[in-house]
Amino acid sequence: MPFSDSTCYFVYITTSGIDEARLIGQALIDDKLAACANIVDGMESIYRWEGKVVQDQETVLIAKTTRNRLGELEARVKELHSYDVPCIVAMPIGFGSSDYLEWIWRETGE
């Protein structure tokens, strides 16, 4: 099986709220672009946008995927997201249970 720990990623995505996170998360699972999507509601963000400091409530979506799916996942998130510049950041999983990482690999159709 062509598998190594470095092929799996957590993708951190911020959304405008729980409904948008659910919509995007479900699409990523349906399209096999992610094996799992965790939703963490109630995050408070402070950021600079168009010259102003903004304080806002957001919802975090964390998708588990593989390196080969990152480009398609980013495109799908951008297609569904309400933000002009959505936060989509991929972090490699340096270590994890081999059974879990292999499951991510299988569920994304790799």
DOMARKE-822452 format. One record per residue: x, y, z of N, C-alpha, C in turn; residue number from 1. Coordinates in nm, 2 decimals, padded with zeros to 4 digits, always signed. Example, Ala and Ser with C-alpha at 12.3 -4.5 7.8 and 13.67 -1.06 7.14 Angstrom:
2
(lumba (+01.32; -00.57; +00.78); (+01.23; -00.45; +00.78); (+01.32; -00.33; +00.78); 1);
(lumba (+01.28; -00.22; +00.71); (+01.37; -00.11; +00.71); (+01.29; +00.00; +00.79); 2);
***
This chain:
110
(lumba (+00.08; -00.12; +00.00); (+00.00; +00.00; +00.00); (+00.09; +00.12; +00.00); 1);
(lumba (+00.07; +00.22; -00.09); (+00.15; +00.34; -00.09); (+00.11; +00.44; +00.02); 2);
(lumba (+00.16; +00.42; +00.14); (+00.12; +00.50; +00.25); (+00.24; +00.54; +00.34); 3);
(lumba (+00.24; +00.66; +00.38); (+00.33; +00.71; +00.48); (+00.26; +00.82; +00.56); 4);
(lumba (+00.31; +00.84; +00.69); (+00.25; +00.94; +00.77); (+00.24; +01.08; +00.71); 5);
(lumba (+00.34; +01.11; +00.62); (+00.35; +01.24; +00.57); (+00.24; +01.27; +00.46); 6);
(lumba (+00.16; +01.17; +00.42); (+00.06; +01.19; +00.32); (-00.07; +01.24; +00.37); 7);
(lumba (-00.09; +01.24; +00.50); (-00.21; +01.28; +00.56); (-00.20; +01.42; +00.62); 8);
(lumba (-00.31; +01.50; +00.61); (-00.31; +01.64; +00.66); (-00.43; +01.67; +00.73); 9);
(lumba (-00.42; +01.77; +00.83); (-00.53; +01.84; +00.89); (-00.55; +01.97; +00.81); 10);
(lumba (-00.67; +02.00; +00.77); (-00.69; +02.12; +00.69); (-00.78; +02.21; +00.78); 11);
(lumba (-00.73; +02.32; +00.83); (-00.80; +02.41; +00.92); (-00.87; +02.52; +00.83); 12);
(lumba (-01.00; +02.53; +00.85); (-01.08; +02.62; +00.77); (-01.17; +02.69; +00.87); 13);
(lumba (-01.18; +02.83; +00.85); (-01.27; +02.90; +00.93); (-01.39; +02.94; +00.85); 14);
(lumba (-01.51; +02.94; +00.91); (-01.63; +02.97; +00.84); (-01.71; +03.07; +00.91); 15);
(lumba (-01.82; +03.12; +00.85); (-01.90; +03.23; +00.90); (-01.99; +03.18; +01.01); 16);
(lumba (-02.01; +03.05; +01.02); (-02.10; +02.99; +01.12); (-02.12; +02.84; +01.10); 17);
(lumba (-02.20; +02.78; +01.19); (-02.22; +02.64; +01.20); (-02.29; +02.59; +01.07); 18);
(lumba (-02.38; +02.66; +01.01); (-02.45; +02.62; +00.89); (-02.35; +02.61; +00.77); 19);
(lumba (-02.26; +02.71; +00.76); (-02.17; +02.70; +00.65); (-02.06; +02.59; +00.67); 20);
(lumba (-02.02; +02.57; +00.80); (-01.93; +02.46; +00.83); (-01.99; +02.33; +00.79); 21);
(lumba (-02.12; +02.31; +00.83); (-02.18; +02.18; +00.80); (-02.20; +02.16; +00.65); 22);
(lumba (-02.23; +02.26; +00.58); (-02.24; +02.26; +00.43); (-02.11; +02.21; +00.37); 23);
(lumba (-02.01; +02.28; +00.40); (-01.87; +02.25; +00.34); (-01.83; +02.12; +00.39); 24);
(lumba (-01.84; +02.09; +00.52); (-01.79; +01.96; +00.57); (-01.86; +01.84; +00.50); 25);
(lumba (-02.00; +01.85; +00.49); (-02.07; +01.75; +00.42); (-02.03; +01.73; +00.28); 26);
(lumba (-02.00; +01.84; +00.21); (-01.96; +01.83; +00.07); (-01.82; +01.76; +00.06); 27);
(lumba (-01.73; +01.80; +00.15); (-01.60; +01.74; +00.14); (-01.61; +01.58; +00.17); 28);
(lumba (-01.70; +01.54; +00.26); (-01.71; +01.40; +00.28); (-01.78; +01.33; +00.16); 29);
(lumba (-01.89; +01.39; +00.11); (-01.96; +01.34; +00.00); (-01.87; +01.32; -00.13); 30);
(lumba (-01.78; +01.42; -00.15); (-01.69; +01.41; -00.26); (-01.57; +01.33; -00.24); 31);
(lumba (-01.55; +01.27; -00.12); (-01.44; +01.19; -00.08); (-01.31; +01.28; -00.08); 32);
(lumba (-01.32; +01.41; -00.06); (-01.21; +01.49; -00.05); (-01.15; +01.50; +00.09); 33);
(lumba (-01.23; +01.45; +00.19); (-01.19; +01.43; +00.33); (-01.25; +01.31; +00.38); 34);
(lumba (-01.18; +01.25; +00.48); (-01.23; +01.13; +00.55); (-01.32; +01.17; +00.66); 35);
(lumba (-01.29; +01.29; +00.72); (-01.36; +01.33; +00.84); (-01.36; +01.48; +00.84); 36);
(lumba (-01.46; +01.54; +00.90); (-01.47; +01.69; +00.92); (-01.52; +01.71; +01.06); 37);
(lumba (-01.44; +01.78; +01.14); (-01.48; +01.82; +01.27); (-01.52; +01.96; +01.27); 38);
(lumba (-01.63; +01.99; +01.34); (-01.68; +02.13; +01.35); (-01.67; +02.18; +01.49); 39);
(lumba (-01.61; +02.29; +01.51); (-01.59; +02.35; +01.64); (-01.66; +02.49; +01.64); 40);
(lumba (-01.77; +02.50; +01.70); (-01.85; +02.63; +01.69); (-01.81; +02.72; +01.81); 41);
(lumba (-01.83; +02.85; +01.79); (-01.81; +02.95; +01.89); (-01.67; +03.00; +01.91); 42);
(lumba (-01.60; +03.00; +01.80); (-01.46; +03.06; +01.81); (-01.48; +03.21; +01.79); 43);
(lumba (-01.40; +03.29; +01.87); (-01.40; +03.43; +01.85); (-01.27; +03.47; +01.78); 44);
(lumba (-01.28; +03.55; +01.67); (-01.17; +03.59; +01.59); (-01.15; +03.74; +01.60); 45);
(lumba (-01.02; +03.78; +01.60); (-00.99; +03.92; +01.58); (-00.89; +03.93; +01.47); 46);
(lumba (-00.92; +04.01; +01.37); (-00.84; +04.02; +01.25); (-00.85; +04.15; +01.18); 47);
(lumba (-00.76; +04.18; +01.10); (-00.76; +04.30; +01.02); (-00.82; +04.27; +00.88); 48);
(lumba (-00.92; +04.34; +00.84); (-00.98; +04.32; +00.70); (-01.01; +04.46; +00.64); 49);
(lumba (-00.96; +04.48; +00.53); (-00.98; +04.61; +00.45); (-00.95; +04.73; +00.54); 50);
(lumba (-00.84; +04.72; +00.61); (-00.79; +04.84; +00.69); (-00.86; +04.85; +00.83); 51);
(lumba (-00.95; +04.76; +00.86); (-01.02; +04.78; +00.99); (-01.00; +04.65; +01.08); 52);
(lumba (-00.99; +04.67; +01.21); (-00.98; +04.56; +01.30); (-01.13; +04.51; +01.32); 53);
(lumba (-01.15; +04.38; +01.30); (-01.28; +04.32; +01.32); (-01.27; +04.21; +01.43); 54);
(lumba (-01.37; +04.21; +01.51); (-01.39; +04.11; +01.61); (-01.52; +04.04; +01.58); 55);
(lumba (-01.51; +03.90; +01.56); (-01.63; +03.83; +01.51); (-01.64; +03.69; +01.56); 56);
(lumba (-01.75; +03.63; +01.55); (-01.77; +03.49; +01.59); (-01.76; +03.41; +01.46); 57);
(lumba (-01.68; +03.30; +01.47); (-01.67; +03.21; +01.35); (-01.68; +03.06; +01.40); 58);
(lumba (-01.68; +02.97; +01.30); (-01.68; +02.83; +01.33); (-01.57; +02.77; +01.26); 59);
(lumba (-01.50; +02.68; +01.33); (-01.38; +02.61; +01.27); (-01.42; +02.48; +01.21); 60);
(lumba (-01.37; +02.45; +01.10); (-01.39; +02.32; +01.03); (-01.25; +02.26; +01.02); 61);
(lumba (-01.23; +02.14; +01.07); (-01.10; +02.07; +01.05); (-01.13; +01.94; +00.97); 62);
(lumba (-01.07; +01.94; +00.85); (-01.09; +01.82; +00.76); (-00.96; +01.74; +00.76); 63);
(lumba (-00.98; +01.61; +00.75); (-00.86; +01.52; +00.75); (-00.86; +01.46; +00.60); 64);
(lumba (-00.74; +01.48; +00.54); (-00.73; +01.44; +00.40); (-00.59; +01.39; +00.37); 65);
(lumba (-00.56; +01.37; +00.24); (-00.43; +01.33; +00.19); (-00.37; +01.44; +00.10); 66);
(lumba (-00.24; +01.44; +00.09); (-00.17; +01.53; +00.00); (-00.24; +01.54; -00.14); 67);
(lumba (-00.27; +01.43; -00.19); (-00.32; +01.43; -00.33); (-00.46; +01.50; -00.34); 68);
(lumba (-00.53; +01.51; -00.23); (-00.66; +01.57; -00.24); (-00.66; +01.72; -00.20); 69);
(lumba (-00.55; +01.77; -00.16); (-00.55; +01.91; -00.11); (-00.60; +02.01; -00.22); 70);
(lumba (-00.55; +02.00; -00.34); (-00.59; +02.10; -00.44); (-00.74; +02.10; -00.47); 71);
(lumba (-00.80; +01.98; -00.48); (-00.94; +01.96; -00.51); (-01.02; +02.01; -00.38); 72);
(lumba (-00.97; +01.98; -00.26); (-01.04; +02.02; -00.14); (-01.04; +02.18; -00.14); 73);
(lumba (-00.93; +02.24; -00.16); (-00.92; +02.39; -00.16); (-01.02; +02.45; -00.26); 74);
(lumba (-01.03; +02.39; -00.38); (-01.12; +02.44; -00.48); (-01.27; +02.43; -00.44); 75);
(lumba (-01.30; +02.31; -00.38); (-01.44; +02.29; -00.34); (-01.48; +02.38; -00.22); 76);
(lumba (-01.39; +02.40; -00.13); (-01.41; +02.50; -00.02); (-01.44; +02.64; -00.07); 77);
(lumba (-01.35; +02.68; -00.16); (-01.37; +02.82; -00.22); (-01.50; +02.83; -00.30); 78);
(lumba (-01.54; +02.72; -00.36); (-01.67; +02.72; -00.44); (-01.79; +02.74; -00.34); 79);
(lumba (-01.78; +02.69; -00.22); (-01.90; +02.69; -00.13); (-01.89; +02.80; -00.03); 80);
(lumba (-01.77; +02.86; -00.01); (-01.75; +02.95; +00.10); (-01.80; +03.09; +00.08); 81);
(lumba (-01.85; +03.16; +00.18); (-01.90; +03.29; +00.17); (-01.79; +03.40; +00.17); 82);
(lumba (-01.67; +03.37; +00.22); (-01.57; +03.47; +00.23); (-01.50; +03.49; +00.10); 83);
(lumba (-01.45; +03.61; +00.08); (-01.37; +03.65; -00.04); (-01.24; +03.57; -00.03); 84);
(lumba (-01.18; +03.57; +00.09); (-01.05; +03.51; +00.11); (-01.06; +03.41; +00.23); 85);
(lumba (-01.11; +03.29; +00.21); (-01.13; +03.20; +00.32); (-01.00; +03.15; +00.37); 86);
(lumba (-00.99; +03.12; +00.50); (-00.87; +03.06; +00.56); (-00.88; +02.91; +00.53); 87);
(lumba (-00.78; +02.86; +00.46); (-00.77; +02.72; +00.43); (-00.62; +02.69; +00.44); 88);
(lumba (-00.59; +02.62; +00.55); (-00.45; +02.60; +00.58); (-00.43; +02.45; +00.61); 89);
(lumba (-00.34; +02.39; +00.54); (-00.31; +02.25; +00.56); (-00.18; +02.22; +00.64); 90);
(lumba (-00.19; +02.13; +00.74); (-00.08; +02.10; +00.82); (-00.06; +01.95; +00.82); 91);
(lumba (+00.06; +01.91; +00.78); (+00.09; +01.77; +00.77); (+00.08; +01.70; +00.91); 92);
(lumba (+00.03; +01.58; +00.91); (+00.03; +01.50; +01.03); (+00.16; +01.43; +01.04); 93);
(lumba (+00.24; +01.47; +01.14); (+00.38; +01.42; +01.15); (+00.38; +01.28; +01.21); 94);
(lumba (+00.28; +01.25; +01.29); (+00.27; +01.12; +01.35); (+00.13; +01.09; +01.39); 95);
(lumba (+00.09; +00.96; +01.38); (-00.05; +00.92; +01.42); (-00.06; +00.77; +01.41); 96);
(lumba (-00.17; +00.73; +01.47); (-00.20; +00.58; +01.46); (-00.20; +00.54; +01.32); 97);
(lumba (-00.12; +00.44; +01.29); (-00.12; +00.39; +01.15); (-00.26; +00.34; +01.10); 98);
(lumba (-00.34; +00.28; +01.19); (-00.47; +00.24; +01.15); (-00.56; +00.36; +01.11); 99);
(lumba (-00.55; +00.47; +01.19); (-00.62; +00.59; +01.16); (-00.58; +00.66; +01.03); 100);
(lumba (-00.45; +00.67; +01.01); (-00.40; +00.73; +00.89); (-00.43; +00.65; +00.77); 101);
(lumba (-00.42; +00.52; +00.78); (-00.46; +00.43; +00.67); (-00.61; +00.45; +00.64); 102);
(lumba (-00.69; +00.47; +00.74); (-00.84; +00.49; +00.72); (-00.86; +00.62; +00.64); 103);
(lumba (-00.79; +00.73; +00.68); (-00.80; +00.85; +00.60); (-00.76; +00.83; +00.45); 104);
(lumba (-00.66; +00.75; +00.43); (-00.62; +00.72; +00.30); (-00.73; +00.64; +00.22); 105);
(lumba (-00.79; +00.54; +00.28); (-00.89; +00.46; +00.22); (-01.02; +00.55; +00.19); 106);
(lumba (-01.06; +00.63; +00.29); (-01.18; +00.70; +00.28); (-01.18; +00.82; +00.17); 107);
(lumba (-01.06; +00.86; +00.14); (-01.05; +00.96; +00.04); (-01.02; +00.90; -00.10); 108);
(lumba (-01.03; +00.77; -00.11); (-01.02; +00.70; -00.24); (-00.88; +00.69; -00.29); 109);
(lumba (-00.78; +00.71; -00.20); (-00.64; +00.70; -00.25); (-00.60; +00.56; -00.28); 110);
***
